[in-house]
């Protein structure tokens, strides 16, 4: 209830300026009135910020048999800890299991424009 939503069609929701769609004022007004879209969510081709593997959000979406690309927990988390941004502060791991650093809100700003 207080966590990030998962299991939704990411490309259908992500209609923000970086989707490659030129949004005019009428399209933005329509999006503002549609609870199923968000004009401030980056498209699936957005790169994870500060991830040295040049991963895109699309690389971590779950593509179902019906062709829909879903946002899942694995879109933000690397449960096998192989593609995450692993740095250390002293001897302790930072960003463990995350695909972008939390510092500077890089993980959030990978998908969100605000």
Buried (B, 14 or more C-beta within 10 A) or exposed (E): EEEEEBEEBBBEBBBBBBBEEEBEEEBBEBBEEEEEBBBBBBBBBBBBBBBEEEBBBBBBBBEEEEEBBBBBEBBBBBEEEEBBBBEEEEEEEBBEEBBBBEEEEBBBBBBBEE
